Amino acid sequence: MKKPSDHMASAHLWVVATPIGNLEDMPPRAVAVLQQVDAIAAEDTRHSGRLLQHFGIHTPLLAYHDHNEQAQAGKLVQRMLAGERLALISDAGTPLVSDPGYRLVAEARAAGLTVSAVPGPSAAVLALSISGLPVERFAFAGFPPSKGQTRQQWFKALAESGQTEVLYESSHRIASALEAIESVYGADHPVFLARELTKLHETTRLAPVAELRRWLEEDPQQRKGEFVLVLPAKPRQTGLEPRDQQWLEALKEHLPPGQLARVVAKVTGMKKKEVYGLF
């Protein structure tokens, strides 16, 4: 085992990213840190044990997952306050991104402990970088709700955000996710789909959502694995339906432009300056 550096010598929490599929993506610094800490908190100790064995890391593993996070976080903080150095890893990728860890990091900071990150793979960022879609303004939405009506409302909220959205989805819900996206965004709305990123059967495709749905229906093999979806912003309404235009013309005779613009903007969701362009 490597001799701990001065930076590693004190009580510390390290949040360490690990590969999302390809072991060659393991950062050398991550290996060094995981070798030097006193213990590693892992989402699944069996899964992480195989990863550590591959890199010759023999540091003890501790279970830290959704079901024990509340009880375990305090215990781990006490260990660090006593002088131990701990690392936090998830099953794959960067911890806390749709994975456990928030409570531990929050309690460690509240206790005055140093928290550092070892950067590495993240499926969300990787998908954004190769999507070919606008990414100067984006949000990570995580996993959609599983229930139908709640799911539909969730996608409607994304569509109203006015920015690119990146989300995760599982193999058994990918079809229903694309169906919901089509109903909210429209059949022609482009969606970037990434499946099994960095793995042997990696697949990526940018196409209208209706086309993606047909593709998955025709090829069941493409419905297997872990998915990242990137949704560009839904274009805002820039005009009115013919019937709405008739109401606008009628109201123009009774309301001043400023008041009329406010009313139309509130009803249609358009911006007031867009409404002025309709006069």
C-alpha positions in Angstrom: 0.0 0.0 0.0 1.2 3.5 -0.8 2.3 5.7 2.0 -0.4 8.3 2.7 0.4 11.8 1.5 0.2 14.8 3.9 -3.1 15.7 2.3 -4.4 12.2 3.2 -3.1 12.1 6.7 -6.0 13.9 8.5 -9.6 13.0 9.0 -11.4 13.4 5.7 -14.3 12.3 3.5 -13.4 11.5 -0.1 -16.3 11.3 -2.7 -14.8 9.2 -5.4 -16.1 8.6 -8.9 -15.8 5.1 -10.4 -16.4 3.7 -13.9 -19.9 3.4 -15.3 -19.0 0.4 -17.4 -15.5 0.4 -18.8 -12.9 -0.3 -16.1 -10.3 1.5 -18.2 -12.1 4.8 -17.1 -11.0 4.3 -13.5 -9.0 7.5 -12.5 -5.5 6.7 -11.2 -6.1 9.2 -8.4 -9.2 7.3 -7.4 -7.2 4.1 -7.1 -4.6 5.9 -4.9 -7.2 7.4 -2.6 -9.1 4.2 -2.2 -5.9 2.4 -1.3 -5.0 4.9 1.4 -8.3 5.6 3.2 -9.2 3.6 6.3 -12.5 2.4 5.0 -14.8 2.7 1.9 -18.6 3.3 2.2 -20.1 1.5 -0.8 -23.7 1.3 -2.1 -23.3 -2.5 -2.8 -20.3 -4.1 -1.1 -20.4 -7.2 -3.3 -20.5 -5.2 -6.5 -17.8 -2.8 -5.3 -15.7 -5.6 -4.0 -15.2 -6.9 -7.5 -14.1 -3.5 -8.6 -11.6 -3.1 -5.8 -10.3 -6.6 -6.4 -9.6 -5.8 -10.0 -7.4 -2.8 -9.0 -5.7 -4.6 -6.1 -7.4 -2.4 -3.4 -7.8 -4.2 -0.1 -9.4 -1.4 2.0 -12.3 -2.6 4.2 -15.8 -2.0 2.7 -18.8 -0.6 4.6 -22.4 -0.9 3.4 -24.0 2.6 2.8 -27.2 2.6 0.8 -30.7 4.0 0.7 -32.0 1.7 3.4 -29.4 2.4 6.1 -28.2 5.9 5.1 -30.0 7.7 8.0 -28.4 5.5 10.7 -25.0 4.9 9.0 -24.2 8.6 8.2 -23.9 9.6 11.9 -21.7 6.6 12.7 -19.3 7.3 9.8 -19.1 11.0 10.8 -18.1 9.9 14.3 -15.4 7.7 12.9 -14.0 10.6 10.9 -14.1 12.8 13.9 -12.0 10.2 15.7 -9.4 10.6 13.0 -10.3 8.1 10.3 -10.2 8.9 6.5 -13.2 7.5 4.6 -14.2 7.3 1.0 -17.7 7.2 -0.5 -18.4 5.4 -3.8 -21.6 4.3 -5.6 -22.2 1.3 -7.8 -21.1 3.3 -10.8 -20.2 6.9 -11.7 -20.2 9.9 -9.5 -21.8 9.5 -6.0 -24.9 11.5 -5.1 -26.0 11.8 -8.7 -29.2 9.7 -8.3 -27.2 7.7 -5.7 -27.0 7.7 -1.9 -24.6 10.1 -0.2 -26.2 13.4 0.4 -26.8 12.8 4.1 -23.2 11.7 4.8 -21.7 14.7 2.9 -24.1 17.1 4.6 -23.4 15.8 8.1 -19.6 15.7 7.5 -19.6 19.3 6.5 -21.8 20.2 9.4 -19.3 18.6 11.7 -16.5 20.7 10.3 -14.8 17.8 8.4 -13.1 18.3 5.1 -14.9 16.8 2.1 -13.0 16.4 -1.2 -13.9 14.9 -4.6 -12.0 12.7 -7.0 -13.6 13.5 -10.3 -14.5 10.8 -12.9 -17.2 9.4 -15.0 -20.8 10.6 -14.9 -23.4 9.2 -17.3 -25.4 12.4 -17.4 -22.5 14.6 -18.3 -21.2 12.1 -20.8 -24.5 11.9 -22.6 -24.8 15.7 -22.7 -21.3 16.0 -24.2 -22.1 13.7 -27.2 -25.7 14.5 -27.8 -25.2 17.3 -30.3 -28.0 19.2 -28.5 -27.7 22.7 -26.8 -26.0 22.3 -23.4 -25.1 25.8 -22.4 -28.1 25.7 -20.1 -29.3 22.3 -18.7 -30.7 20.6 -15.7 -30.3 17.0 -14.4 -33.8 15.6 -13.6 -32.9 12.1 -12.3 -35.4 9.3 -12.7 -39.0 10.0 -13.7 -41.8 8.9 -11.3 -43.1 5.4 -11.9 -46.8 6.2 -11.7 -48.7 7.3 -14.8 -50.4 10.5 -13.9 -47.5 11.8 -11.7 -45.1 10.8 -14.5 -47.1 12.8 -17.1 -47.1 15.9 -14.9 -43.4 15.5 -14.2 -42.7 15.6 -18.0 -45.0 18.6 -18.4 -42.9 20.5 -15.8 -39.7 19.6 -17.8 -41.3 20.9 -21.0 -42.0 24.2 -19.3 -38.4 24.7 -18.0 -37.1 26.3 -21.2 -33.8 24.4 -21.0 -32.2 21.1 -22.0 -33.0 18.3 -19.5 -31.1 15.1 -18.9 -32.6 12.1 -17.1 -32.1 8.5 -16.4 -34.5 5.6 -17.1 -34.5 1.9 -16.6 -35.0 -0.8 -19.2 -38.6 -1.8 -18.0 -39.8 1.8 -18.2 -38.0 3.3 -21.2 -40.9 2.6 -23.5 -43.4 4.4 -21.3 -41.0 7.3 -20.8 -40.8 7.9 -24.5 -44.6 7.6 -24.8 -44.9 10.3 -22.2 -42.3 12.5 -23.8 -44.2 12.2 -27.2 -47.5 13.2 -25.6 -46.0 16.2 -23.9 -43.3 17.4 -26.3 -44.8 16.2 -29.6 -43.9 13.4 -32.0 -41.3 15.4 -33.9 -39.4 16.6 -30.8 -35.8 15.5 -31.0 -34.5 13.2 -28.2 -31.0 11.9 -27.6 -31.0 8.3 -26.3 -27.9 6.7 -24.9 -27.9 3.1 -23.8 -25.2 1.2 -21.9 -22.7 4.1 -22.1 -19.0 3.0 -22.2 -20.0 -0.7 -22.2 -19.7 -3.3 -24.9 -23.2 -2.8 -26.3 -23.2 1.0 -26.1 -25.9 2.6 -28.4 -26.6 6.2 -29.0 -29.2 7.8 -31.3 -30.6 11.3 -31.8 -34.0 11.3 -33.5 -37.6 12.5 -33.2 -39.2 10.8 -30.2 -41.8 9.0 -32.4 -39.0 7.5 -34.4 -37.2 6.3 -31.3 -40.4 4.6 -30.1 -40.7 2.7 -33.3 -37.1 1.7 -33.2 -37.4 0.3 -29.7 -40.6 -1.5 -30.6 -38.9 -3.1 -33.6 -35.7 -4.1 -31.8 -36.4 -5.5 -28.3 -32.6 -5.8 -27.8 -32.4 -2.0 -27.7 -34.8 -1.9 -24.7 -32.2 -3.7 -22.5 -29.7 -1.9 -20.2 -29.4 1.5 -18.6 -30.6 4.6 -20.4 -29.8 8.3 -20.4 -32.2 10.7 -22.3 -31.4 14.2 -23.3 -34.3 16.5 -24.1 -33.8 19.9 -25.7 -36.1 22.7 -24.7 -39.6 22.6 -26.1 -40.1 25.6 -28.4 -42.3 28.2 -26.9 -45.6 29.1 -28.5 -45.1 32.0 -30.8 -48.5 32.4 -32.3 -52.2 31.9 -31.6 -54.7 29.4 -32.9 -57.2 30.9 -35.4 -60.0 30.9 -32.8 -57.7 32.6 -30.2 -56.8 35.2 -32.8 -60.4 36.0 -33.2 -60.7 36.6 -29.4 -57.7 38.8 -29.5 -59.1 41.0 -32.3 -62.4 41.4 -30.3 -60.6 42.3 -27.1 -58.4 44.9 -28.8 -61.5 47.0 -29.1 -62.1 47.0 -25.4 -58.7 46.8 -23.7 -55.6 49.0 -23.9 -52.5 47.2 -25.3 -50.7 46.8 -22.0 -53.6 45.2 -20.3 -54.5 43.1 -23.3 -50.9 41.7 -23.5 -51.0 40.8 -19.8 -54.3 38.9 -20.2 -53.2 37.0 -23.3 -49.7 36.2 -21.8 -51.4 34.8 -18.7 -53.8 32.6 -20.6 -51.4 31.3 -23.3 -48.1 31.2 -21.5 -46.5 33.5 -24.1 -44.3 36.4 -23.1 -45.8 39.8 -23.3 -43.3 41.0 -25.9 -44.4 38.1 -28.1 -48.1 39.1 -27.6 -47.3 42.6 -28.7 -46.0 41.2 -32.0 -49.4 39.8 -32.7 -51.1 43.2 -32.6 
